[in-house]
Amino acid sequence: MLLEIKNLTKTYDDGTQALKNVSFTLSEGEFVVLLGLSGSGKSTLLRCINRLVEPTSGTVLLNGQDVTAANGAELRRMRRDIGMVFQHFNLTRRSSVLRNTLSGRLGYNSTLRSALGIWSQADQQRAFQNLSRVGLLNKAYSRADELSGGQQQRVGIARALMQEPRLVLADEPVASLDPVLSHSILKYLEDLNHEGIAVLCSLHIPSLARRYATRVLALNDGNLMFNGLPEELDNERFKEIYGQDAESLED
């Protein structure tokens, strides 16, 4: 089992319970979509997995190793296996596309060398390869803020690939994009998944989940409400996740 989440709970300082005893597993090769309304706990869950947010209680196991108990160098090593793609791209906007991509090697490079922008030839070659993979090799020396939203998200994918991850967490990666670009970005993630990288991707549009997911999880108010195949997500389940006032599951 690649990822095991056991009774994961997160309560913020203001008393908000973002996650309530959430448990599930994720196997090698899966493309799991996490559905739910804004505020349902999707982003918190993803960020607890790689400890960008500290869980209040519960356990995250990656390849049987306890991420929640790791510290320092051990956590840094574990994070190499977990790539992250962010909703708002999380790029250094005034830096080049190449430098943003190379930042995905921070877990392998010393802090000083990274700060000075000193990267090995092998890492630079890997960055060019990953930019080519997402169709942005010709933008390597452009500033990140000169790119469109879709292009910036592709840089985010290239950066995640620099880690050589076994799992990619994608936090609403298409929320800022129009429908055509949304499919483009999800197709890149799907291609990675077909190459053996597991994907856990939060979305809020059920039709996209049904198109790309091998399995669907759904949160409502911090509770795991659904864990099953995309085709099992019927109108009754849809209303449990999105509320009784929700119109119906999209065709």
C-alpha positions in Angstrom: 0.0 0.0 0.0 1.5 3.4 -1.0 -0.5 5.6 1.3 -2.5 4.9 4.4 -4.5 7.6 6.3 -5.7 6.5 9.7 -8.2 8.6 11.8 -6.7 11.9 10.5 -8.1 14.9 12.4 -7.3 18.6 12.1 -8.6 21.2 14.5 -7.3 24.8 13.8 -6.5 27.3 16.6 -9.9 29.0 16.2 -11.7 25.8 16.9 -12.6 24.9 13.3 -12.6 21.1 12.8 -11.4 20.7 9.2 -11.0 17.0 9.3 -12.8 14.4 11.5 -11.3 11.0 11.8 -10.7 10.5 8.1 -9.3 7.1 7.0 -8.6 5.7 3.6 -5.8 4.0 1.6 -4.3 4.7 -1.8 -2.5 2.1 -3.9 0.3 2.4 -6.5 -1.1 3.4 -9.9 -4.4 5.0 -8.7 -5.8 8.3 -9.8 -8.0 9.3 -6.9 -10.1 12.4 -7.0 -11.2 14.2 -3.8 -14.5 15.9 -4.2 -16.3 18.4 -1.9 -17.5 21.9 -1.5 -15.1 24.8 -0.6 -14.4 24.5 3.1 -15.1 20.7 3.2 -11.5 19.9 4.2 -9.9 18.9 0.8 -6.9 21.3 1.0 -6.3 20.6 4.6 -6.3 16.8 3.9 -3.7 17.1 1.1 -1.5 19.5 3.2 -1.6 17.1 6.2 -0.3 14.3 4.0 3.0 16.1 3.4 2.9 18.1 6.7 2.5 21.5 5.2 -0.3 21.5 7.8 0.3 19.7 11.0 -2.5 17.1 11.8 -4.0 17.4 15.3 -4.2 13.6 15.5 -4.1 10.5 13.4 -1.5 8.8 11.2 -0.1 9.2 7.6 1.9 6.3 6.4 3.8 6.4 3.1 5.3 3.1 2.0 4.7 2.0 5.6 6.7 4.8 7.1 5.1 7.2 9.5 5.1 10.7 8.0 3.3 12.2 11.0 6.2 11.1 13.3 9.0 12.2 11.1 11.2 15.2 11.7 14.1 17.1 10.2 16.1 15.2 7.6 13.8 12.2 7.8 10.7 14.3 6.8 12.7 16.0 4.1 13.6 12.6 2.6 10.0 11.4 2.8 8.8 14.6 1.1 10.9 13.7 -2.0 8.3 11.0 -2.8 5.4 13.4 -2.6 5.1 16.0 -5.4 2.7 18.9 -4.9 0.7 20.9 -7.5 -1.0 24.0 -6.1 -4.2 25.8 -7.1 -2.5 29.2 -7.5 0.6 27.8 -9.0 2.9 28.9 -6.1 5.7 30.0 -8.4 8.3 32.7 -7.8 6.8 35.0 -10.3 9.9 37.2 -11.0 12.2 34.1 -11.5 12.6 32.2 -14.7 10.6 29.1 -15.6 13.8 27.1 -15.4 14.7 28.3 -11.9 11.1 27.6 -10.7 11.3 24.1 -12.1 14.7 23.4 -10.5 13.2 24.4 -7.1 11.6 20.9 -7.2 15.1 19.5 -6.4 15.3 21.4 -3.0 14.9 18.1 -1.2 18.0 16.7 -2.9 20.2 19.9 -2.9 21.9 21.6 0.1 20.2 24.7 1.4 23.2 26.9 0.6 23.6 25.6 -3.0 19.8 26.1 -3.6 19.9 29.6 -2.2 22.8 30.5 -4.5 21.1 28.9 -7.5 23.8 26.3 -7.9 22.5 23.1 -9.5 24.2 20.1 -10.9 24.4 19.5 -14.7 22.2 16.4 -14.1 19.5 18.5 -12.4 19.6 21.1 -15.1 19.2 18.4 -17.7 16.3 16.9 -15.8 14.6 20.3 -15.6 14.9 20.8 -19.4 13.5 17.3 -19.9 10.5 17.9 -17.6 9.8 21.3 -19.3 9.8 19.5 -22.6 7.4 17.0 -21.2 4.9 19.7 -20.5 5.5 21.6 -23.7 7.4 24.5 -22.2 11.0 24.0 -23.2 10.9 27.2 -25.3 9.8 29.2 -22.2 12.7 28.0 -20.0 14.3 31.5 -19.7 11.0 33.4 -19.6 9.9 34.9 -16.3 7.1 33.0 -14.6 4.8 36.0 -14.5 5.0 36.3 -18.3 3.1 33.0 -18.7 -0.6 32.3 -19.0 -2.4 30.5 -16.1 -2.4 27.2 -17.9 1.3 27.5 -18.7 2.1 28.4 -15.0 0.3 25.3 -13.9 2.3 23.2 -16.3 5.5 24.7 -14.7 4.0 23.5 -11.4 3.7 20.0 -12.8 7.3 20.1 -14.2 8.5 21.2 -10.7 6.7 18.4 -9.0 8.3 15.9 -11.5 11.7 17.1 -10.4 11.2 15.3 -7.1 10.8 12.0 -9.0 7.7 11.4 -6.8 5.8 8.2 -6.3 2.7 10.3 -5.4 1.5 13.7 -6.7 -0.9 15.7 -4.6 -2.8 18.2 -6.8 -4.8 20.8 -4.8 -7.6 22.2 -7.0 -5.1 22.4 -9.9 -7.8 23.6 -12.4 -9.9 25.9 -10.3 -8.3 29.0 -11.9 -8.6 27.7 -15.4 -11.3 27.6 -18.1 -12.8 24.2 -19.1 -10.5 23.6 -22.1 -7.4 24.3 -20.1 -8.8 22.2 -17.2 -8.8 19.1 -19.4 -5.3 19.9 -20.7 -3.9 20.0 -17.2 -5.8 16.9 -16.0 -4.6 15.1 -19.1 -1.0 15.8 -18.1 -1.7 14.4 -14.6 -3.4 11.4 -16.2 -0.4 10.7 -18.5 1.9 10.8 -15.4 -0.5 8.3 -13.7 -0.3 6.0 -16.7 3.5 6.0 -16.2 3.1 4.7 -12.7 2.8 7.8 -10.5 -0.2 7.8 -8.1 -2.3 10.9 -8.1 -4.5 12.4 -5.4 -6.3 15.4 -6.9 -8.9 17.6 -5.2 -11.6 19.0 -7.5 -15.1 20.4 -7.1 -16.6 19.4 -10.4 -18.1 15.8 -10.4 -18.0 15.5 -14.2 -14.2 15.9 -14.1 -13.9 13.3 -11.4 -16.0 10.8 -13.4 -13.7 11.4 -16.5 -10.3 11.1 -14.8 -10.6 9.2 -11.5 -10.1 5.5 -11.0 -11.7 6.1 -7.5 -13.5 9.0 -5.9 -13.3 10.2 -2.3 -15.7 12.9 -1.0 -15.6 15.2 2.0 -18.4 17.1 3.7 -17.7 19.3 6.7 -14.5 17.3 7.4 -16.2 13.9 7.2 -15.4 11.3 4.6 -18.8 10.7 3.0 -17.9 8.6 0.0 -15.2 6.2 -1.1 -15.9 4.3 -4.3 -15.8 4.0 -8.0 -16.8 7.0 -10.2 -19.8 5.2 -11.5 -21.1 4.6 -8.0 -21.4 8.4 -7.5 -25.2 8.6 -8.1 -27.6 11.5 -7.4 -28.3 10.3 -3.9 -24.6 10.2 -3.0 -24.2 13.6 -4.8 -26.8 15.2 -2.5 -25.1 13.7 0.6 -21.9 15.4 -0.5 -23.1 18.7 -1.8 -26.3 19.1 0.2 -30.0 18.4 -0.5 -30.3 21.7 -2.4 -27.9 20.6 -5.1 -29.6 20.2 -8.4 -28.4 16.9 -9.6 -25.3 15.0 -10.7 -24.1 16.4 -14.1 -24.6 14.1 -17.1 
